[in-house]
Amino acid sequence: MQIPFMRLDRQYESIRDEILPAIDGVLEGGRVLQSPEVETLERRLAALHGRAHCVALNSGTDALIFALAALGLPEGACVAVPAMSFIASVSAIVHARLVPVFVDIDPESMLMDPAPVIDLIRDGRVDAVLAVHLYGQLADLDEVAVEAERCGIPIVEDAAQAVGATRHGKPAGAWGAATCLSFDPTKVLSAYGSGGAVLTEDPALADRVRLLRYHGHAGNQLYETLGYNSQLDSLQAAILCVKLGHLEDWQARRTAIAERVLSTLDGLNAIRPVKTLPGNQHNYHKFAFQFEDRAGLAAHLKEQGVDTKVQYPTSLHRQPCFAGVDEVPVLPCVERAAESVLSLPMYAELNDAEVGYMVDAILDFYR
Ligand SMILES: *Cc1c(COP(=O)(O)O)cnc(C)c1O
């Protein structure tokens, strides 16, 4: 049996009858940029997250860069960010001419540890916080948000991995001045290409992101500020609207798969699932574990036809591209996570036989 890490082909098979007419509709309409499909998607994403405004962009990376730029912080301002995330969480800070201040994670959930962030805010050592909702569950931002509000410090939520996840019933977006989504093909709501979005309650911030999206264009060929060209195209918007209709069903299937795997592997000392915080509804964007002898297990599974992935093998504060942006801090939990976390394949289209096969292959290794 072969179980690849992703199966977008299977997902396509299941929604082909909706995708093809949606694509046809856009092409027949003849507007492939700045079309009603993009506005429809923006409205639906805003509603899904309970936010007033949504601006669709060409990537989650641009969403982060533009959201940070739209905060209007002075050049060189400091932004607290967990050192365990995808590269874009930190490269966006640097692109926005701000300075990352790396913080450690909670060793069980792998989410940003609130305590050092609160200390940084209290000590006046950061001017903003970029929180990451890692692997598909929301970070604990309740106390961080209270302290940030008290000190007038904005939070940006990196929700690239967390569409559909909730914390105490609330989706991403409830804590941040701006919240960023990604529609990268690996994400739970994925385009057939690249895409992203910024969500916010603040109409002025949404306007600034819109200006950055297209050359600072304010109408009548007047360009108010220097901007970029980062439009989500209409085909992707139409495709994402189709997929939004399936999000709940896919989420339910991923949850069922996760529950089956977790209950079967429960109690084995060599296997510690990344902990879901109480109150969190996980979306299982990544199905991550800390495995004893990670490399050995990965090789064994590979031999059995099961692909796995290490997310992330090198912590962000040790990435060569960030050399010199900050003194390399001591972050023991991030370091340990980089050495032990491994993700199993996880998608709604995995069938029961494949899930059983995967679990047996894992048990087999530790026997
Ligand atoms: C995927 C991802 C991004 C970047 O999104 P793109 O659409 O790939 O540019 C940013 N942050 C996190 C945590 C991500 O997982």
The ligand as a Gaussian input file, in Angstrom:
#p B3LYP/6-31G(d) Opt

LIG

0 1
 C        1.728000      28.396000       4.690000
 C        2.066000      29.335000       5.773000
 C        2.343000      30.692000       5.529000
 C        2.503000      31.254000       4.155000
 O        1.450000      31.092000       3.289000
 P        1.704000      31.038000       1.700000
 O        0.311000      31.087000       1.148000
 O        2.408000      29.750000       1.430000
 O        2.507000      32.213000       1.318000
 C        2.575000      31.513000       6.601000
 N        2.553000      31.055000       7.862000
 C        2.312000      29.762000       8.137000
 C        2.282000      29.324000       9.570000
 C        2.079000      28.858000       7.101000
 O        1.855000      27.581000       7.405000

